[in-house]
């Protein structure tokens, strides 16, 4: 494809919105936003299409003219959407992407069998309803048919992203890594709010007070790595303080489970004094 290909996006959710805006900024023409059905899905598609100067259609109305079709639907719907699209046109070498983290390009097998070239292209970024992150500087994991991969690499470069060529066998582990980096990190932060409430600080105020230490921790981690960023009672080997923590956390059982899991991970991966005594304390609490 000598010129920038026209693109049709299937799905107007959080990823579809961010992707469409970034593609337009990079000089790509988004031709259509495809909704699964009428109702709320089509309303969202129309809203995004208006922003991008595109048209909004349902799968049943779709006639595809774009050179690239990009599926931004939930993982469980990718194979079904591919089957629905398979009859929408003659797929003679046209390019189709999906953006699942754990699933491979084989989810698009129905389109591949009809002559499309396919790839999975996943941005290592979080997308939520009230935020539209830029894709500039983001790592994209790419695998699939050679020609589809070449097109994907060019688009990622135009978006200002970086390319991570990933074997199919590594995709589940890759996505688990991303899940630790954002959704489970958010779950951890939600747990810290429960512990803060036990100290008399709740909600918005807890988030405000935690922000400086969170920002410094991330800054230290990026500059120094995990071992040289680790502070607190475990690295000092302060067994009595850990015992105090566990006593007070009895009032918040879910937080106790998180504390024990992370403290054991710290003893496995990070520097610590009195390692054996700390391990005994954690094991005793786990049995209790």
C-alpha positions in Angstrom: 0.0 0.0 0.0 1.8 3.1 -1.2 -0.6 5.6 0.3 -2.0 5.5 3.8 -4.8 3.0 3.6 -8.4 3.8 4.5 -9.5 2.2 7.7 -12.9 0.8 8.9 -13.1 0.4 12.7 -15.5 -2.3 14.1 -16.5 -1.2 17.6 -16.9 2.2 19.2 -15.8 1.4 22.7 -12.9 2.8 24.7 -10.2 1.4 22.4 -12.1 2.2 19.2 -12.5 5.9 20.3 -8.8 6.3 21.2 -7.6 4.5 18.1 -9.9 6.5 15.7 -8.7 9.8 17.1 -5.1 8.8 17.0 -5.4 7.5 13.4 -7.0 10.8 12.3 -4.2 12.8 13.9 -1.7 10.6 12.1 -3.3 11.4 8.7 -5.4 8.3 8.2 -8.9 8.4 6.9 -11.3 6.5 9.0 -14.1 5.5 6.6 -16.6 3.9 8.8 -17.4 3.0 12.4 -19.2 -0.3 12.7 -21.7 -1.1 15.5 -22.8 -4.6 16.4 -26.5 -3.6 16.4 -28.8 -0.6 16.8 -29.4 1.1 20.2 -26.6 2.2 22.4 -23.9 0.6 20.3 -25.0 2.5 17.2 -25.4 5.7 19.2 -21.7 5.5 20.3 -20.7 4.7 16.7 -22.5 7.7 15.4 -20.9 10.0 18.0 -17.4 8.8 17.1 -18.1 8.9 13.4 -19.1 12.5 13.7 -15.8 13.3 15.4 -13.9 11.6 12.7 -15.9 12.6 9.6 -16.8 9.0 9.0 -20.1 7.1 8.6 -21.7 4.9 11.2 -23.3 1.6 10.2 -24.3 -1.7 11.7 -22.8 -5.0 10.7 -25.9 -5.9 8.7 -25.6 -2.6 6.7 -21.9 -2.8 6.1 -20.3 -2.6 2.7 -16.6 -2.4 3.1 -14.5 -0.2 0.8 -11.6 0.5 3.1 -8.3 -1.4 2.6 -7.9 -2.1 6.3 -10.6 -3.3 8.8 -9.7 -3.1 12.5 -11.8 -5.0 15.0 -12.0 -3.3 18.4 -14.5 -5.6 20.0 -14.3 -7.6 23.2 -12.1 -10.8 22.9 -15.1 -13.1 23.1 -16.7 -11.4 20.1 -13.8 -11.4 17.7 -14.3 -14.8 16.1 -18.0 -14.2 15.7 -17.4 -10.7 14.2 -14.9 -12.3 11.7 -17.6 -14.8 10.6 -20.1 -12.0 10.2 -17.7 -9.9 8.1 -16.6 -12.9 6.0 -19.6 -12.5 3.7 -19.5 -8.7 3.5 -17.1 -8.5 0.5 -14.6 -10.4 -1.5 -11.5 -10.6 0.7 -8.7 -10.7 -1.9 -5.7 -9.7 0.2 -7.4 -7.0 2.2 -6.0 -6.5 5.7 -7.8 -7.2 8.9 -6.6 -6.6 12.4 -7.9 -7.3 15.9 -6.6 -5.8 19.1 -6.8 -8.6 21.6 -3.9 -9.0 24.0 -4.2 -12.7 24.8 -5.7 -14.0 21.5 -3.8 -14.6 18.3 -4.5 -13.7 14.7 -6.0 -17.1 14.3 -9.3 -15.7 15.7 -9.7 -14.1 12.3 -9.5 -17.5 10.6 -12.9 -17.1 8.9 -11.6 -14.0 7.1 -8.2 -15.6 6.3 -10.0 -18.5 4.7 -11.8 -16.0 2.4 -8.6 -14.5 1.3 -7.9 -11.7 3.8 -4.4 -11.3 5.4 -4.7 -10.9 9.2 -2.8 -9.8 12.2 -3.3 -9.1 15.9 -2.0 -5.7 17.0 -2.3 -4.9 20.7 -1.4 -1.6 22.4 0.0 -2.0 25.9 -2.2 0.7 27.3 -5.3 1.1 29.4 -8.5 2.4 28.0 -11.4 3.6 30.2 -14.6 5.5 29.4 -13.6 8.9 30.7 -10.1 9.0 29.3 -8.6 9.0 25.8 -4.9 8.3 26.0 -2.6 9.2 23.1 -1.0 6.2 21.4 2.3 8.0 20.9 5.1 6.2 22.6 3.0 3.1 23.3 4.3 -0.4 22.7 2.2 -2.5 20.2 2.5 -6.3 20.2 2.1 -7.5 16.6 1.9 -11.0 15.1 0.2 -12.5 12.0 0.5 -12.9 8.3 3.6 -11.3 6.8 1.9 -8.7 4.7 -0.6 -7.7 7.4 2.3 -7.4 9.8 4.1 -5.0 7.4 1.0 -2.8 7.2 0.6 -3.0 11.0 4.2 -1.9 11.6 3.8 1.1 9.3 0.6 2.2 11.0 2.2 1.9 14.4 5.2 3.9 13.3 2.8 6.6 11.9 1.0 6.6 15.3 4.3 7.2 17.0 4.2 3.8 18.7 6.9 1.2 19.2 6.8 -2.3 17.7 7.0 -5.5 19.8 7.1 -8.6 17.5 5.5 -11.4 19.6 5.3 -15.1 18.9 1.8 -16.5 19.2 2.8 -18.8 22.0 3.7 -15.8 24.2 0.5 -13.8 23.9 -1.2 -15.2 27.0 1.8 -14.5 29.2 2.2 -11.1 27.6 -1.4 -10.2 28.4 -1.0 -11.4 32.0 2.0 -9.0 32.3 -0.2 -6.2 31.1 -2.9 -7.2 33.5 -0.4 -6.9 36.4 0.7 -3.5 35.1 -2.8 -1.9 35.1 -6.0 -3.8 36.1 -4.4 -5.6 39.0 -2.4 -2.5 40.0 -5.8 -0.7 40.1 -7.1 -3.5 42.3 -4.1 -3.0 44.6 -4.8 0.7 44.8 -8.4 0.1 45.6 -7.1 -2.1 48.5 -4.9 0.7 49.7 -8.0 2.9 50.0 -9.5 0.3 52.3 -6.4 0.3 54.5 -6.4 4.1 54.5 -10.0 4.1 55.7 -8.8 2.0 58.6 -6.4 4.8 59.4 -9.3 7.4 59.3 -8.6 8.6 55.7 -11.1 7.8 53.0 -11.9 8.2 49.4 -10.7 11.2 47.5 -8.5 12.4 50.4 -6.7 9.1 50.5 -5.9 9.3 46.8 -4.7 12.8 47.1 -2.3 12.0 49.9 -1.0 8.8 48.2 -0.2 10.5 44.9 3.3 11.9 45.8 4.6 8.6 47.2 3.1 6.7 44.2 4.7 9.1 41.7 8.1 8.9 43.5 7.9 5.1 43.6 7.2 4.8 39.9 10.0 7.4 39.2 12.4 5.4 41.3 11.4 2.1 39.6 11.9 3.5 36.1 15.3 5.0 37.0 16.7 2.5 39.4 14.9 -0.8 38.9 12.9 -2.7 41.5 15.7 -3.7 43.9 17.1 -0.2 44.4 13.6 1.2 44.7 12.4 -1.1 47.5 12.0 0.6 50.9 10.1 -0.1 54.1 10.1 -2.7 56.9 10.8 -5.8 54.8 14.0 -4.5 53.2 15.0 -3.4 56.8 14.1 -6.8 58.2 11.8 -5.2 60.8 9.9 -8.3 61.9 8.0 -6.5 64.7 6.6 -3.9 62.4 5.4 -6.5 60.0 3.6 -8.3 62.9 1.9 -5.0 63.8 0.7 -4.5 60.3 -0.7 -8.0 60.2 -2.5 -7.5 63.6 -4.2 -4.3 62.5 -5.1 -5.8 59.1 -7.2 -8.5 60.7 -10.0 -6.0 60.5 -9.6 -6.0 56.7 -9.3 -9.6 55.6 -9.0 -8.9 51.9 -6.2 -6.5 52.5 -4.5 -9.1 54.7 -4.5 -11.5 51.7 -3.0 -8.8 49.4 -0.3 -7.9 52.0 0.7 -11.5 52.5 0.9 -12.2 48.7 3.0 -9.1 48.0 5.2 -9.5 51.1 6.0 -13.1 49.9 6.7 -11.8 46.5 9.1 -9.2 48.0 11.0 -11.9 49.9 11.3 -13.9 46.7 12.4 -11.1 44.3 13.7 -8.2 46.4 16.4 -7.5 49.0 15.4 -8.1 52.6 17.1 -8.6 56.0 15.9 -11.3 58.4 14.4 -13.1 55.5 13.8 -16.4 57.3 12.1 -14.7 60.3 9.9 -12.7 58.0 9.0 -15.8 56.1 8.0 -17.6 59.3 5.7 -14.6 60.3 4.0 -14.6 57.0 3.5 -18.4 57.0 2.0 -18.3 60.5 -0.4 -15.6 59.4 -1.3 -17.5 56.3 -2.1 -20.7 58.3 -4.1 -18.6 60.8 
